[in-house]
Amino acid sequence: MADAGYIAFCITHVKRPFGQSVDKWHTVLLENYKMASQRRLKM
C-alpha cells in the first residue's frame, strides 16, 4: 500500500525513465524508498 510519503518521494525525487516496464521500475523505486526510509529511521 502506497502511503503519502511514498507518493511524495515518487513525485519529488524520481523522474520515470523511458524504455523500462512499469513493473520493473516500480520494483526498483520501492526498493530505493525502503532503503531511504531505513536510513531515515536510523538517524
Chimera marker file (.cmm) of the C-alpha trace (Angstrom):
<marker_set name="trace">
<marker id="1" x="0.000" y="0.000" z="0.000" r="1" g="1" b="0" radius="0.5"/>
<marker id="2" x="1.462" y="3.334" z="-1.042" r="1" g="1" b="0" radius="0.5"/>
<marker id="3" x="1.464" y="5.972" z="1.638" r="1" g="1" b="0" radius="0.5"/>
<marker id="4" x="1.746" y="9.729" z="1.247" r="1" g="1" b="0" radius="0.5"/>
<marker id="5" x="5.499" y="9.637" z="1.846" r="1" g="1" b="0" radius="0.5"/>
<marker id="6" x="5.973" y="7.117" z="-0.938" r="1" g="1" b="0" radius="0.5"/>
<marker id="7" x="3.895" y="9.169" z="-3.345" r="1" g="1" b="0" radius="0.5"/>
<marker id="8" x="5.746" y="12.355" z="-2.435" r="1" g="1" b="0" radius="0.5"/>
<marker id="9" x="9.038" y="10.514" z="-2.895" r="1" g="1" b="0" radius="0.5"/>
<marker id="10" x="7.961" y="9.419" z="-6.361" r="1" g="1" b="0" radius="0.5"/>
<marker id="11" x="6.983" y="12.920" z="-7.363" r="1" g="1" b="0" radius="0.5"/>
<marker id="12" x="9.896" y="14.836" z="-5.892" r="1" g="1" b="0" radius="0.5"/>
<marker id="13" x="12.871" y="12.507" z="-6.249" r="1" g="1" b="0" radius="0.5"/>
<marker id="14" x="12.248" y="10.436" z="-9.342" r="1" g="1" b="0" radius="0.5"/>
<marker id="15" x="11.642" y="11.016" z="-12.997" r="1" g="1" b="0" radius="0.5"/>
<marker id="16" x="10.483" y="7.844" z="-14.677" r="1" g="1" b="0" radius="0.5"/>
<marker id="17" x="12.987" y="6.691" z="-17.287" r="1" g="1" b="0" radius="0.5"/>
<marker id="18" x="11.871" y="5.793" z="-20.770" r="1" g="1" b="0" radius="0.5"/>
<marker id="19" x="12.206" y="2.246" z="-22.025" r="1" g="1" b="0" radius="0.5"/>
<marker id="20" x="11.560" y="0.422" z="-18.766" r="1" g="1" b="0" radius="0.5"/>
<marker id="21" x="8.466" y="-1.527" z="-17.922" r="1" g="1" b="0" radius="0.5"/>
<marker id="22" x="6.304" y="-0.034" z="-15.189" r="1" g="1" b="0" radius="0.5"/>
<marker id="23" x="6.532" y="-3.155" z="-13.037" r="1" g="1" b="0" radius="0.5"/>
<marker id="24" x="10.324" y="-3.262" z="-13.107" r="1" g="1" b="0" radius="0.5"/>
<marker id="25" x="10.563" y="0.487" z="-12.479" r="1" g="1" b="0" radius="0.5"/>
<marker id="26" x="8.124" y="0.282" z="-9.570" r="1" g="1" b="0" radius="0.5"/>
<marker id="27" x="10.132" y="-2.545" z="-8.014" r="1" g="1" b="0" radius="0.5"/>
<marker id="28" x="13.353" y="-0.543" z="-8.233" r="1" g="1" b="0" radius="0.5"/>
<marker id="29" x="11.648" y="2.557" z="-6.897" r="1" g="1" b="0" radius="0.5"/>
<marker id="30" x="10.106" y="0.678" z="-3.993" r="1" g="1" b="0" radius="0.5"/>
<marker id="31" x="13.479" y="-0.798" z="-3.002" r="1" g="1" b="0" radius="0.5"/>
<marker id="32" x="15.049" y="2.672" z="-3.101" r="1" g="1" b="0" radius="0.5"/>
<marker id="33" x="12.224" y="4.037" z="-0.965" r="1" g="1" b="0" radius="0.5"/>
<marker id="34" x="12.630" y="1.253" z="1.588" r="1" g="1" b="0" radius="0.5"/>
<marker id="35" x="16.363" y="1.926" z="1.869" r="1" g="1" b="0" radius="0.5"/>
<marker id="36" x="15.753" y="5.658" z="2.232" r="1" g="1" b="0" radius="0.5"/>
<marker id="37" x="13.161" y="5.019" z="4.931" r="1" g="1" b="0" radius="0.5"/>
<marker id="38" x="15.512" y="2.756" z="6.856" r="1" g="1" b="0" radius="0.5"/>
<marker id="39" x="18.269" y="5.370" z="6.727" r="1" g="1" b="0" radius="0.5"/>
<marker id="40" x="15.818" y="7.998" z="7.989" r="1" g="1" b="0" radius="0.5"/>
<marker id="41" x="14.754" y="5.781" z="10.895" r="1" g="1" b="0" radius="0.5"/>
<marker id="42" x="18.379" y="5.135" z="11.927" r="1" g="1" b="0" radius="0.5"/>
<marker id="43" x="19.179" y="8.837" z="12.091" r="1" g="1" b="0" radius="0.5"/>
<link id1="1" id2="2" r="1" g="1" b="0" radius="0.2"/>
<link id1="2" id2="3" r="1" g="1" b="0" radius="0.2"/>
<link id1="3" id2="4" r="1" g="1" b="0" radius="0.2"/>
<link id1="4" id2="5" r="1" g="1" b="0" radius="0.2"/>
<link id1="5" id2="6" r="1" g="1" b="0" radius="0.2"/>
<link id1="6" id2="7" r="1" g="1" b="0" radius="0.2"/>
<link id1="7" id2="8" r="1" g="1" b="0" radius="0.2"/>
<link id1="8" id2="9" r="1" g="1" b="0" radius="0.2"/>
<link id1="9" id2="10" r="1" g="1" b="0" radius="0.2"/>
<link id1="10" id2="11" r="1" g="1" b="0" radius="0.2"/>
<link id1="11" id2="12" r="1" g="1" b="0" radius="0.2"/>
<link id1="12" id2="13" r="1" g="1" b="0" radius="0.2"/>
<link id1="13" id2="14" r="1" g="1" b="0" radius="0.2"/>
<link id1="14" id2="15" r="1" g="1" b="0" radius="0.2"/>
<link id1="15" id2="16" r="1" g="1" b="0" radius="0.2"/>
<link id1="16" id2="17" r="1" g="1" b="0" radius="0.2"/>
<link id1="17" id2="18" r="1" g="1" b="0" radius="0.2"/>
<link id1="18" id2="19" r="1" g="1" b="0" radius="0.2"/>
<link id1="19" id2="20" r="1" g="1" b="0" radius="0.2"/>
<link id1="20" id2="21" r="1" g="1" b="0" radius="0.2"/>
<link id1="21" id2="22" r="1" g="1" b="0" radius="0.2"/>
<link id1="22" id2="23" r="1" g="1" b="0" radius="0.2"/>
<link id1="23" id2="24" r="1" g="1" b="0" radius="0.2"/>
<link id1="24" id2="25" r="1" g="1" b="0" radius="0.2"/>
<link id1="25" id2="26" r="1" g="1" b="0" radius="0.2"/>
<link id1="26" id2="27" r="1" g="1" b="0" radius="0.2"/>
<link id1="27" id2="28" r="1" g="1" b="0" radius="0.2"/>
<link id1="28" id2="29" r="1" g="1" b="0" radius="0.2"/>
<link id1="29" id2="30" r="1" g="1" b="0" radius="0.2"/>
<link id1="30" id2="31" r="1" g="1" b="0" radius="0.2"/>
<link id1="31" id2="32" r="1" g="1" b="0" radius="0.2"/>
<link id1="32" id2="33" r="1" g="1" b="0" radius="0.2"/>
<link id1="33" id2="34" r="1" g="1" b="0" radius="0.2"/>
<link id1="34" id2="35" r="1" g="1" b="0" radius="0.2"/>
<link id1="35" id2="36" r="1" g="1" b="0" radius="0.2"/>
<link id1="36" id2="37" r="1" g="1" b="0" radius="0.2"/>
<link id1="37" id2="38" r="1" g="1" b="0" radius="0.2"/>
<link id1="38" id2="39" r="1" g="1" b="0" radius="0.2"/>
<link id1="39" id2="40" r="1" g="1" b="0" radius="0.2"/>
<link id1="40" id2="41" r="1" g="1" b="0" radius="0.2"/>
<link id1="41" id2="42" r="1" g="1" b="0" radius="0.2"/>
<link id1="42" id2="43" r="1" g="1" b="0" radius="0.2"/>
</marker_set>
